[in-house]
Amino acid sequence: MKPSLLSPSQKTKLLVLARKALEKRLLHRDYDPQAYHDPGFEEKRGCFVTLKDQGELRGCIGQINTKTTLAKLVPQMAVAAALEDPRFEPVRPAELSGLTLEVSVLTLPQPVATGPIQKQMEQLRPMVDGVILEAQGHQATFLPQVWEQLHSKEEFLTALCQKAHLPGDYWRQGDLKLFTYQAQHFEEAT
């Protein structure tokens, strides 16, 4: 079954849920998650929450395959992006008001047909597909919006290999599995 697209009001509610979860954790403000309930949030879909400070990445954490509903996963990933992204120090309470939240709600990953790496690369759609790379027991993913910084497929796969702790040119060997997914990406108004 194809996941439903989120409406503008559902997107707003998910952003508010993410923000409220951060305020609860960092500022000890309570909120009632049921006040933001929506039947569409009962779908079990992957998501990522990204935090930005004046346009610069401040944290990003997500889950691709999950058995958790969006209603629970979005707040969990918001808190994880703030406190558990190993690339950054945990967000301090004083920083929270200056951060912009972004949410990406994912479709289920689909395998890219195997074959020579050039054939696999032909199937990748810049600005449309998020990509998961698996090789040698390592895995990494980039959301579709990462294509904005890594324009060519070669550059994208090189950075993805590096993120997976593999040599940047490892993708040229073709000894890997690629999966694609799409995302509904939305952010708080600034």
Buried (B, 14 or more C-beta within 10 A) or exposed (E): EEBEEBEEEBBBBBBBBBBBBBBBBBEEEEBEBEEBEBEBBEBBBBBBBBBBBEEEBBBBBBBBEBEBBBBBBBBBBBBBBBBEBEEBEEBEEEBBEEBBBBBBBBBBBBEBEEEEBEEBBEBBEBEEBBBBBBBEEBBBBBBBBBBEEBEEBBEBBBBBBBBBEBEBEBBBEBEBEBBBBBBBBBBBEE
